Amino acid sequence: MRTSAEAIGGLALVVGAIAFLIFIGVEAALLYSAWRYRASRVAGPAPQIHGNTRLEIAWTAIPLVVLAVVFVLMVGTMREIGATASANGPAAMRIVARGHQWWWEFRYPDASGEIVTANELHIPSNTAVDLELVAADVVHSFWVPELGGKTDMIPGKTNHLRLYADHAGVYRGQCAEFCGIEHAWMRISVVAESAGDFQRWLAGQAAARAAPGGTAAEGERVFLQNVCASCHAVRGTDAKAVAGPDLTHLASRRTLAAGVLPNDTASLRAWLFDPQRYKPGSLMPRVPLSDADLDALVSYLGSLR
């Protein structure tokens, strides 16, 4: 049985082929008409034709038949997607995905311990996962093409999407509903991994931050005494805000700012120094820090694995 993404992809190829054939037919008729009735072949004014019953019936009936075929194919694909979800059994895990301007929050309510991450969704491979989709501000849309169709996230409403990855890997996605100036930088990474690797990841994410030492300890002081702690949470500290992403295990993620930058020391420092340069309009302000405080903060955040 095909996965949901394979079924949708197959339908897209068939509909694309039909559209291509229609395009070829229309263009051929246009070119023939332009050649057949060019000025050099028609003496005097071009003949005026008013009404052709057979032609009008044909150009009404043919699109109806094409649309009927596409409708039948679409219904069949929808039934196949439903059958695929049923074949995978009831969801073994529930994850709450919340869309923000412009980042993703993922919570694992069924796991032991508090697990909250951002922009990088981890799931076990070969396991049915139920995503509860909600929006924190405006309408967003969760879409990871290799794993299935897209589903809107609407303020005040909870929608559901079944995810199933049949092999381990990293699947890229994107918000598919325009949600503001940085909509294009609202990327998703879904990391599907073996059951053992996933359980180890869960255990690591459930832990509070490791106690910092040296420069990192100074960085934690900078973090807690500045505006950082007004927006972000780091479990195991007094920072418990929820306006921005939870940073407890920031260093374990692949990217920063929902895919804007790779998660390395140089990029982290550049992001903290001037977030608006990389993501204009985001709620992350530029915090005036000395070079020493900025380096200490980078060391601290880089230790949060």
N, C-alpha and C positions, 0 to 999 in steps of 0.2 A: 504494500500500500504506500502511495506517495505521501510525503509530508505536506502540510498546508502550503508552505512556500512553493513546493514543486507543482502542486495543483494550480495555484494562482499563476505561476510562471508559464505553465502549459496553456492556460486560458489566454494569457496575454499574447503568446506566440500565435495562437489561432486567430484571435481578433486582429492582431497586427497584420497577419497574412491576408485576411479579408479586406482590411483597410487598404493594403498595398495594391491588391487587385482592383479595387474600386478606383484608386488613384490612377493606375495605369489606364483603365477604361476611360475615365473622364479626360485625362490628358490626351489620349489617342483621338477621342472625338473632337476635342478642341483643336488639335493640330490639323486633323483632316478638314474640319470646317474652315479653318483659316486658309488652308491651301486650296480647297475646292471652290471657295467663294471669294478668292482674292480679286482685287480690282481689275487685274489684267485679263481675267477670264470672264468677267460679267460686264456686258455692254450696258451702259446707262445705269440708272438707279437700281440698287439691289432689290430683289423681289421681297415684298412684305407678306408674311404668313400670319394669319390670325386664327389660332385654334387648330389643334390636331388631337382628336379624341383618343386615338390609339396611343399616340406618344404620351399624352397626359396620363392615361391609365398605366402605361408601362413604367413611367418614372415615379408613379405613386406605389405601384404594386411591388416593384423590385426592392425599394428600401424597406417596405414592410416585411418582405420575406427575409431580407438580411437581418433586420432587427429581431425577427422571430427566432432565427437561428442563433444569434448571439444570446438572446434571452434564455433559450433552452440550454445552451452551453454554460451560461452563468449559473443557472439553477442547479445543473448537474455538478458544477464545481463547488457550490455552496454545500450541497449534500455530501460531497466527498470530504470536504473540510470537517463537517460535523461528524462523519463516520470515522475520520482519522482521530479526532479528539476522543470519541467514545472508545476506539480501539486501544488508545493509550491508557484507558482506565481513569478513575477519579484522580484529581490532582493530589500529588503527594506533598505538595508544599504550597503555602500561600505567601505572597510577597505584596506589600503595598508600595506602589510607585506613585509618587507625587510630582507633578510638573510645576516648576517655578520659573519666573523670568530671571535668568535663562540657564537653569540647571535642573538636574534630576535628583530626587531623594528616594532612596530605597530602604524600606524597613522590613524586617523579618520577624513578624509577631509570633510565629510558631516555634522559633528557636529558643533554646534556653539562654537567658541573658539578653541584654539590650544590644541589638545589632542594627546600626544605622550607617549607611554609606551614601556616597554621592556619585552620580554619573557613570559608575561602573557596577553593573549588575552581575552578580555571580549566581549561577544555577548549576545543579547537577545534570550531567548529560544522561540521555535515555530515561528521563524522568518528566512526568507531566507537572507543570508549574502553573498555578493560577495567579495572574497578576490582577490586583485590584487597582484600578486606574482612577486617580483623583487629581484635581487641579487646585493649586493654592491661590491663583490670582485670575488668569484669563484662560481661554481655551487653548489647550495644547493637543498634540496627537502623537502617540507612541508608535514608532514604526521601525522595525528591524527586518528588512526585506527577506533575508535568508531564513527567518524563523516564522514568517507568516504575514498576514495583512496588518493594516494599521487601524488603531482604535482611538477615538477622540477622548480627551480628558476634559470634563466640563465642570466648572465650579458648582458645588452643591450636589453633584451626582457622582455615583460610583459605577464605572463600567468595568467589564471583565474581559481579559484576554488570556487564552491558553497558549503557553509557550512550551515547545518541545524541541530540544536539540538532539539529533540522533547521533552526534559525535562531538567529541571535545574540540574546542577551538574558541576563537574570539570573533564575535559577530558584530558588525558595525551598524549603527542605526542613527536616526535623526528625528527631531520633532518635525512632523509633517503638516502642521497647521501654523500659519503665520501668527506669531505671538508678540511681535515687537521688534525693535531695532536690531537686537542680537539673536534673532530667530535662527540664523544660519549657524551660529556657534552654540547650538544646543544639541550636542552630539551624545550618542549613547554607545557604550561598549558593553556587550553581553558576553561574559566569560563562562563558557560551559566547560566543566571539568569532571573528572571521574568522581564517584561517590566518596572515595577516600580523601582525595584532594579537597573536595568541597567541604567535608566535615572538618578537615584541618583549617581551612579558611574560616569557617564559622567559629571555631574555637578561638582562633586568633582575633577575630573581630569582636567577640564577646568580652575580651579582656579590656581592662582599663589601660590607659597609657602607661608605658614604662616610665618609672621615675627617672627624670633626666639628671645628668651630672655635668659639671664643668660649664662650658659655654652654653650648652643646651639648657641648663638650669637657669642661667641668666636670661636666655630667650623666653623661658616660660614666664619669668617675672615681667618681661616686656609685653608678652601676649596678654597677661592678666591685668596689667595696669593701663593698657591702652584700649582703643575702641574695638580691637579684635574680639574681646570677650563679650562685647555687647551684641554681637551677631552670631558667633560660633560657639559650639560646644566641644569640649575635650573631656571625656569621661575620666573621673579620677581627680578633677580639678574643680574650682568654683565656677568655671565657664560652662554655662548650661543654656545658652541662648539657642534659638532655633530659626532665626531669620536667614542665616546662611548655612552652608553645608557643615555637617558634623566632621570635625578634623581629627578625631581620636586616632585614626589610622591613615592619615593623609598620605604618608610616604609609601604606603603599599599600593597606591593607585598608579595607573599608567600615565594619566594626563592631569593637567590643571585646568580649571575654569571650563569644564564640560568640553574638553577637546581642543582648547585654544593653544595650549603649549604642552610639550612633553614634561613629565614630572622629574626634572633633574635640578641640581643645585643652582645652576646659572639661570634657568628658566624661572625657578621659584623666586629667586632674588629679584629678577626683572619684573615679575608679576607683582610682588609686594611693593616694589619701589613705585610703580605707576600702573595700576590695573586698568585705568581708563585708556591707556595707550593701546592695549591689546583687546579690550572689550568695552568700547565706549557705550555709556548708558547703563552699565551694570551698577548694582547697588554697592559694590566694593569700592570704598573711597581710597584716596591716596593718603596714607598716614605719614605725617612728617616725623621721620626717625633719623637719628644720627647714624652714620655708617656702622659704628660699633653695635648699636642696638639692632640695626637691620641684619647684620651678620649673625648676631646672637639669635634673632628670631628665625632666620633661615636654618640655623643649626638645630634649633628646637623642633621646628616643623618637619625637618628632614629626619628627625629621630623617631617620629610618630609612626611606627610600623605595627 
